[in-house]
Every structure is written in C-alpha cells, then in structure tokens.
C-alpha cells in the first residue's frame, strides 16, 4: 500500500481493478475476440481506472500494456486470473488505444 493511502482507498482501488480484470478474463474465456464491442468496452473501463492515477496518451497507455506481458509482477497479476490474460489485455489495449487516443 502506498504511504499516506488509507486502507479503505486501497481496498477501493484493489476491488476496482479486480472487477475489471475478472470482466475481461470472462470474455477471454468465452473466446471473445479483442475487437469485440464487449472487450473494447471493458478496456475503456480499464483506461478510466488508470486515469484515476494518471492520464496516459496513446503511446503511454500502450507502453503500460506492454509491461503487463514483460514485467514478471504485472504478468503474474493478470495470469492469476486466467492463463494468457496478460497478452490478451495487452493486445486489446493496443487496439483500443489506436482507436480512442492520440
């Protein structure tokens, strides 16, 4: 937990991330393609979640997504939901960012 952050706020952020990750994982398991409207809506929710901390540009958001597959800690976080989720989210973010950000 970040110094100065209340336990309640930490729990709110953790629960928000968990909700989004589970939503995207369910779509991946259902074999939804990354360009499906449902997946792209959930990626929009992910972007809104990230914007609570920082507002990334297209390149920055895609760079963050790359860390989900390259950084062992980030990858483990997503892979704990479903095997392959880190790459799935990264690819879905790339598409969403290209279509929605400058």
Backbone torsions as a table, in degrees:
resi	resn	phi	psi	omega
1	UNK	NA	141.6	-179.3
2	UNK	-70.1	137.6	177.0
3	UNK	-57.0	135.9	179.5
4	UNK	88.1	-8.8	178.8
5	UNK	-89.4	133.6	178.5
6	UNK	-72.2	156.7	176.5
7	UNK	-61.4	-37.7	179.5
8	UNK	-62.9	-44.1	179.7
9	UNK	-66.7	-42.2	176.9
10	UNK	-57.6	-47.1	179.5
11	UNK	-61.8	-38.2	178.0
12	UNK	-62.6	-46.4	178.4
13	UNK	-64.3	-45.1	-179.5
14	UNK	-60.8	-45.9	-178.8
15	UNK	-66.4	-36.4	177.3
16	UNK	-63.5	-44.2	178.3
17	UNK	-64.7	-43.0	-179.5
18	UNK	-60.6	-42.8	178.6
19	UNK	-59.5	-45.8	-178.9
20	UNK	-67.7	-46.5	-179.2
21	UNK	-61.0	-41.8	178.7
22	UNK	-66.2	-38.2	178.0
23	UNK	-62.9	-44.0	179.4
24	UNK	-70.7	-39.9	178.9
25	UNK	-60.8	-41.0	179.5
26	UNK	-61.7	-39.4	178.5
27	UNK	-68.9	-38.4	177.6
28	UNK	-62.3	-46.0	179.9
29	UNK	-61.8	-34.6	178.4
30	UNK	-78.1	3.7	177.9
31	UNK	66.6	29.6	172.8
32	UNK	-70.0	139.0	178.2
33	UNK	-78.2	156.5	-176.9
34	UNK	-62.7	-22.3	-179.8
35	UNK	-92.1	3.4	178.4
36	UNK	-66.7	146.5	179.7
37	UNK	-55.8	-38.3	-178.3
38	UNK	-64.0	-44.9	179.2
39	UNK	-64.1	-43.2	-178.0
40	UNK	-66.0	-33.2	174.9
41	UNK	-63.7	-43.8	179.5
42	UNK	-66.0	-34.4	176.1
43	UNK	-67.1	-37.1	173.6
44	UNK	-58.7	-39.6	176.3
45	UNK	-65.3	-38.3	177.7
46	UNK	-62.6	-43.8	178.9
47	UNK	-61.4	-44.6	177.7
48	UNK	-59.8	-38.8	177.3
49	UNK	-61.9	-48.6	179.4
50	UNK	-59.3	-37.2	-177.4
51	UNK	-66.7	-8.6	172.2
52	UNK	-67.7	-23.1	-175.0
53	UNK	-110.8	-28.3	-171.3
54	UNK	-173.8	146.3	-179.6
55	UNK	-108.2	94.6	-176.2
56	UNK	-78.0	147.1	170.5
57	UNK	-74.5	177.6	178.2
58	UNK	-56.2	-50.6	-177.8
59	UNK	-64.7	-41.3	-179.3
60	UNK	-66.2	-40.7	-179.7
61	UNK	-66.4	-41.2	177.4
62	UNK	-66.3	-33.5	176.8
63	UNK	-67.5	-41.4	175.4
64	UNK	-58.4	-46.1	-179.8
65	UNK	-60.3	-35.9	178.4
66	UNK	-62.8	-35.9	178.8
67	UNK	-64.4	-24.8	179.5
68	UNK	-64.3	-25.6	178.9
69	UNK	-102.1	-22.5	-174.5
70	UNK	-100.5	-30.9	-179.4
71	UNK	-88.5	122.0	-176.4
72	UNK	-56.3	-36.1	-179.2
73	UNK	-69.1	-46.3	177.6
74	UNK	-63.0	-44.9	-178.7
75	UNK	-59.9	-44.4	-179.9
76	UNK	-62.0	-36.7	178.8
77	UNK	-58.6	-49.2	-178.1
78	UNK	-76.3	-36.9	-179.6
79	UNK	-67.2	-21.2	177.3
80	UNK	-66.5	-25.0	176.6
81	UNK	-78.4	-51.5	179.5
82	UNK	-157.8	139.7	175.5
83	UNK	-61.8	129.5	179.7
84	UNK	93.9	-4.7	-176.0
85	UNK	-67.0	-35.0	-178.8
86	UNK	-59.2	-48.3	179.6
87	UNK	-67.2	-40.2	179.7
88	UNK	-60.2	-48.0	178.8
89	UNK	-64.2	-42.3	-179.7
90	UNK	-58.9	-45.8	-179.2
91	UNK	-67.5	-38.8	178.8
92	UNK	-67.0	-38.4	176.7
93	UNK	-64.0	-43.1	179.4
94	UNK	-56.5	-44.9	179.6
95	UNK	-65.8	-47.0	-179.5
96	UNK	-60.7	-44.5	-178.8
97	UNK	-63.7	-41.6	178.5
98	UNK	-63.0	-31.7	-177.5
99	UNK	-90.6	-15.3	-171.6
100	UNK	-127.9	-12.0	-176.4
101	UNK	-124.9	156.6	176.8
102	UNK	-100.3	NA	NA
